[in-house]
Amino acid sequence: MSWIGKGITSLTSSIKFWAPQVTQVRHTRYHYWKERRENGPVLRRFGYDDPVDARGLLPREDTRPIRQLPIYRPRNVWAPRRALFGQNDYIDILGNDNLHPTRVLYNVPSWLRGVRGDEYHVLLRKEKIWSKGIFPFARPARWRDIKKRIKYLHKFLNNKTKTGLNNRW
């Protein structure tokens, strides 16, 4: 058995294991910092233009004019646009019965005047009014989108909502 032990020791002594060569460098941080200090301050935020002139009381170098408040000009209170604003607000209370307030809405599209209801009812009214004109032929993509939205809302309102809760109709 002793010959086995001698063979193993001779074998391990003849085989050299690889070990990396390590060189120690001391004070690398110190030298690096010292070199940085010799080169001057570190340049940070490169490209940033500081709008504040912090050099003290110096004349303004910028040639752009200083923004000022506009000159005060009082508005014309009696301009027709302002004087007649809200003139038809109480037409239903103060006027006679042959003029309805929805007939006074001049700036509102015809399909939207006096409509009561949700998006589905507004779209049905729009479809009814626009179907008689040139809109379906002039803008077929928009017309198709309106029809698709009506179809979707019809399915949604019939299948996904509860009935009997609407007291408006």
C-alpha positions in Angstrom: 0.0 0.0 0.0 2.9 2.3 0.5 3.8 2.2 -3.2 0.3 3.6 -4.0 0.8 6.6 -1.7 4.3 7.2 -3.1 2.9 7.1 -6.6 0.1 9.6 -5.9 2.5 12.0 -4.2 5.0 11.8 -7.1 2.1 12.3 -9.6 0.7 15.3 -7.9 4.2 16.9 -7.5 4.9 16.5 -11.2 1.5 18.1 -12.3 1.5 21.8 -12.1 -1.8 23.5 -11.6 -2.4 26.7 -13.6 -2.7 29.8 -11.5 -3.3 33.3 -13.0 -0.5 35.8 -12.6 -1.7 38.6 -10.3 0.1 42.0 -10.2 -0.8 44.2 -7.3 -1.3 47.9 -8.0 -1.5 50.1 -5.0 -3.1 53.5 -4.6 -4.7 53.6 -8.1 -7.6 55.6 -6.7 -5.3 58.2 -5.3 -3.4 58.7 -8.5 -6.6 58.8 -10.5 -8.1 61.5 -8.3 -4.8 63.4 -8.3 -4.8 63.4 -12.1 -8.4 64.5 -12.2 -7.6 67.4 -9.9 -4.7 68.5 -12.1 -6.9 68.6 -15.2 -9.3 71.0 -13.7 -12.9 70.7 -12.6 -15.0 67.9 -14.1 -17.2 69.0 -16.9 -20.8 68.1 -16.0 -24.1 68.7 -17.8 -22.4 69.3 -21.1 -24.6 71.3 -23.4 -26.8 72.8 -20.7 -27.2 76.5 -21.2 -27.9 78.2 -17.9 -30.5 81.0 -18.5 -29.5 82.8 -15.3 -26.6 85.2 -15.6 -24.9 84.6 -12.2 -21.8 86.8 -12.8 -23.1 89.7 -10.8 -24.4 93.2 -11.8 -23.5 93.2 -15.5 -25.5 94.7 -18.4 -27.9 92.4 -20.3 -26.1 90.7 -23.3 -29.2 89.3 -24.8 -30.6 91.3 -27.7 -34.1 90.0 -27.5 -36.6 92.5 -26.1 -38.0 92.0 -22.6 -41.6 90.6 -22.7 -44.0 93.2 -21.2 -47.6 93.2 -20.4 -49.8 94.3 -23.3 -51.2 97.8 -23.3 -54.6 97.9 -21.5 -57.4 98.5 -23.9 -60.9 98.4 -22.4 -63.4 96.2 -24.2 -66.4 97.6 -26.0 -69.1 96.4 -23.7 -71.9 97.4 -26.1 -70.5 95.5 -29.1 -73.4 93.5 -30.7 -71.8 90.2 -29.8 -71.7 91.2 -26.1 -74.9 93.3 -25.9 -77.1 90.6 -27.5 -75.5 87.7 -25.6 -78.2 85.6 -23.8 -81.1 87.6 -25.3 -83.1 84.4 -25.9 -82.5 82.7 -22.6 -85.9 83.4 -21.2 -87.9 83.4 -24.4 -90.0 80.4 -23.2 -91.0 82.2 -20.0 -91.4 85.8 -21.3 -92.5 85.1 -24.9 -95.7 83.7 -26.3 -96.3 80.0 -26.9 -95.8 80.0 -30.7 -91.9 80.2 -30.4 -90.2 77.2 -28.8 -86.7 77.7 -27.3 -85.2 75.1 -29.6 -86.2 77.1 -32.6 -83.9 79.9 -31.4 -80.7 77.8 -31.4 -79.3 79.1 -34.6 -75.7 77.9 -34.2 -76.7 74.2 -33.4 -77.0 71.6 -36.2 -80.5 70.8 -37.2 -80.3 67.2 -36.2 -79.2 68.2 -32.7 -81.8 70.9 -32.0 -84.1 69.9 -29.2 -83.0 66.3 -29.1 -83.5 64.4 -25.9 -81.8 61.1 -25.2 -78.5 59.4 -25.2 -76.0 58.8 -27.9 -78.1 56.1 -29.6 -81.1 58.5 -30.0 -78.9 61.3 -31.3 -77.3 59.0 -33.9 -80.8 57.7 -35.0 -81.9 61.3 -35.5 -78.8 62.2 -37.3 -79.1 59.2 -39.6 -82.8 60.0 -40.3 -82.0 63.6 -41.3 -78.8 62.9 -43.2 -80.1 59.9 -45.2 -82.3 62.2 -47.3 -79.3 64.3 -48.5 -76.0 63.6 -50.3 -74.1 62.6 -47.2 -74.2 58.8 -47.7 -72.7 59.2 -51.1 -70.4 62.1 -50.4 -68.8 60.6 -47.3 -69.3 56.8 -47.4 -66.7 56.0 -44.8 -68.2 58.4 -42.3 -71.7 57.1 -43.1 -70.5 53.5 -42.6 -69.0 54.5 -39.2 -72.3 56.0 -38.1 -74.3 52.9 -39.1 -71.8 50.7 -37.3 -72.0 52.7 -34.1 -75.8 52.6 -34.3 -75.7 48.8 -34.7 -73.3 48.4 -31.8 -75.4 50.7 -29.5 -78.6 48.9 -30.5 -77.0 45.5 -29.5 -75.6 47.0 -26.3 -78.8 48.7 -25.2 -80.9 45.6 -25.9 -78.6 43.0 -24.5 -76.4 44.6 -21.8 -78.7 47.1 -20.0 -81.7 46.6 -17.8 -85.2 47.7 -18.9 -87.8 49.6 -16.9 -85.3 52.1 -15.4 -85.8 54.9 -17.9 -88.5 57.3 -16.9 -87.9 59.7 -19.7 -89.9 58.0 -22.3 
